[in-house]
Amino acid sequence: MSDFNSPDTFRLAGRAVRRMGYGAMQLAGPGVFGPPKDRDAALAVLREAVASGVDHIDTSDFYGPHVTNQLIRDALHPYPDNLTIVTKVGAVRDSAGAWLPAQEPADLERAVHDNLRNLGLDALEVVNMRMMGDVHAPSEGSIEKQISALAELQQRGLVRHIGLSNATAAQIAEAQRIVPVVCVQNHYNLVHREDDALIDSLAKQGIAYVPFFPLGGFTPIQSSALSDIAARLGATPMQLALAWLLHRAPNILLIPGTSSVVHLRENLQAAHLKLSDEVLGELDAIGNRGAGQS
């Protein structure tokens, strides 16, 4: 992978990473809370991902909390030199598993240290500032305080690169006036496409865009249409949704999550699914089907 950007890779934190990565969220217990039902199976998924060429893992210390980071450390430490681990800060969990905002500078410093300890690292390669609000529609508002706090941790050598999660275009621009932004992680998929213009703008800047919920927000009609096309191609709906994202823009990096080795292998195969212009047209049309339904 000598080229930073190629059909199979894109630049993230100064490295060329494969566009198909892995998200560790589903390794925690139900509701992303508590330990996994089968710890050995969770460790096996992580090891299989890396053995299959995955070099970009997304996690956070509030998954569990602490669970996914500790699993990553136990499965993979000492880490391969080419592995980029991206974490996020900005929330905590209470004793019942509720997600609570933790956005003050002291909260962010505590979260960085929690991630460092549980991952077994001296510095975090990429930290995404996770903005709260509706996950489906990021809330506007200044993020200067949060980004300045992360920039200070970066200057101290605890954080190498900074990204944003659940952020608006205005917040990204505000952050860029303080630090370089290496990635943006927002809700985006075949039918949830409010970030279309943002993705193209980030691509021109060489900034990675990492969508979450690749099948979130589909109506029954849209899901049926996706399944029909997938069946015709001999693929699963998830594989097809992931393949469409890879075709959508060169700066899109994927982090599908699963707690199953079988499903992990299925997801990784999406990177090899070639879509014709005709199929891409059919998929683009899906977003217009079932409009107004919930």
Beta strands, then each sheet from edge to edge (+ up, - down):
strand 1: 9-12
strand 2: 15-18
strand 3: 22-23
strand 4: 56-58
strand 5: 84-89
strand 6: 91-93
strand 7: 99-101
strand 8: 124-130
strand 9: 133-134
strand 10: 137-138
strand 11: 159-165
strand 12: 181-187
strand 13: 208-212
sheet 1: 1+ 2-
sheet 2: 3+ 4+ 5+ 8+ 11+ 12+ 13+
sheet 3: 6+ 7-
sheet 4: 9+ 10-
end
